[in-house]
Amino acid sequence: MPIRVVPLSSGFMLTSIVGAIVSGMYVYPINPSWGFTLILFFTIMLVASFISMTYAPLETKESLELRKK
């Protein structure tokens, strides 16, 4: 069974990068347990966006709708 991967937006990747940086610079020094948790969360988001970039289908929903017309 092939892996089905949803294409994610570039805003999702930008949010994960900025969130990890802000969590590392501002949250971690104040509260290490929350800082680590947020860094881990945003890192998982970043990995998900990399997987989406690599395995997402080239044809998106919009291009398929244009073909039907």
Contacts in CASP RR format, 6 or more apart in sequence:
PFRMAT RR
TARGET T0000
AUTHOR 0000-0000-0000
METHOD contacts of the structure
MODEL  1
MPIRVVPLSSGFMLTSIVGAIVSGMYVYPINPSWGFTLILFFTIMLVASF
ISMTYAPLETKESLELRKK
3 55 0 8 1.000
5 51 0 8 1.000
5 52 0 8 1.000
5 55 0 8 1.000
5 56 0 8 1.000
5 57 0 8 1.000
6 52 0 8 1.000
6 56 0 8 1.000
7 52 0 8 1.000
7 56 0 8 1.000
7 57 0 8 1.000
7 60 0 8 1.000
8 48 0 8 1.000
8 49 0 8 1.000
8 52 0 8 1.000
8 56 0 8 1.000
12 45 0 8 1.000
12 48 0 8 1.000
12 49 0 8 1.000
12 52 0 8 1.000
13 46 0 8 1.000
13 49 0 8 1.000
13 53 0 8 1.000
15 42 0 8 1.000
15 45 0 8 1.000
16 42 0 8 1.000
16 43 0 8 1.000
16 45 0 8 1.000
16 46 0 8 1.000
16 48 0 8 1.000
16 49 0 8 1.000
17 42 0 8 1.000
17 46 0 8 1.000
19 38 0 8 1.000
19 42 0 8 1.000
20 38 0 8 1.000
20 39 0 8 1.000
20 42 0 8 1.000
20 43 0 8 1.000
20 46 0 8 1.000
23 35 0 8 1.000
23 38 0 8 1.000
23 39 0 8 1.000
23 42 0 8 1.000
24 35 0 8 1.000
24 38 0 8 1.000
24 39 0 8 1.000
27 34 0 8 1.000
27 35 0 8 1.000
27 38 0 8 1.000
28 35 0 8 1.000
28 36 0 8 1.000
28 39 0 8 1.000
END
